[in-house]
Amino acid sequence: MATINEQIDLEYQMVQSGIDRFNKQLDDLLQKDLGSRTKHGRTIIKGIVQPVEEAIRALVKDKTQNRNITKKLIQNMKADQVAYLSLISLIDNIASKTTLLTVARNIGVQIETQKRLEQWLKLQDGVADNMIKEANKKSDKGFDHKRHGLNHKMKLDDIEIPNWTNEERVHVGIKMIDLIISSTGIVKLDKRINRNKTVWHVAPTEETAAWIKAFNDTNSVALPRYSPCIVQPKDWEGFWGGGYYSDHINKLPFVRVHT
């Protein structure tokens, strides 16, 4: 017959199994440069998208910036969309060794694609809308794959929507990174020397890195792989804390509800 100590060992294994699952999912996403799909990435974006949006609105409204290339390219776009796309692309890349220019270009491509899709919708509302919906259903396909597929469809239909130059994409991306840094402070520019050559990267600040670690440490233990008790479950003394015995498992409610 199983003992209380064996039950407590099982509860520890349940927590450790949950941590292993959480860390594997996290590592898989980070290795694919999909930081925006992690729990910490989604939380960061949700928390800072508004100040970035406000910074973009201020840029577009600033009459002293009329010659600014970024302002000209994004002035008719929705500030919240530009902010969201910029943050997704940034968060996707800050955990890797991607250079500043590459991150900037990726941000520029995301925003350019959104602008071209909006222009396509104005020209071919029904066709474009259906194609975009079909592309978004392919969750296993990367952004570049979807973008090339949509561009190919526009070309087949003789839809002429000008592409941005690489210089324009990088220029827009650099400006978005600058606005994100000035309005949120979550990232910094990091200078590294590689073969006597200076290379700039975008990296989390020390505060951001510490927050991400603490966030993931907390969330990794929040979802154990629950197993049936191997001894008589602990009696309920109220609405919380019955079933399992050890402090390894957070106290569970008597009735599980979704809020």
Secondary structure as GFF3:
##gff-version 3
##sequence-region A 1 259
A	DSSP	alpha_helix	4	31	.	.	.	ID=ss1
A	DSSP	three_ten_helix	35	37	.	.	.	ID=ss2
A	DSSP	alpha_helix	39	61	.	.	.	ID=ss3
A	DSSP	three_ten_helix	63	65	.	.	.	ID=ss4
A	DSSP	alpha_helix	69	74	.	.	.	ID=ss5
A	DSSP	alpha_helix	79	93	.	.	.	ID=ss6
A	DSSP	alpha_helix	100	123	.	.	.	ID=ss7
A	DSSP	alpha_helix	125	137	.	.	.	ID=ss8
A	DSSP	alpha_helix	143	156	.	.	.	ID=ss9
A	DSSP	alpha_helix	166	184	.	.	.	ID=ss10
A	DSSP	beta_strand	187	194	.	.	.	ID=ss11
A	DSSP	beta_strand	197	204	.	.	.	ID=ss12
A	DSSP	alpha_helix	206	220	.	.	.	ID=ss13
###
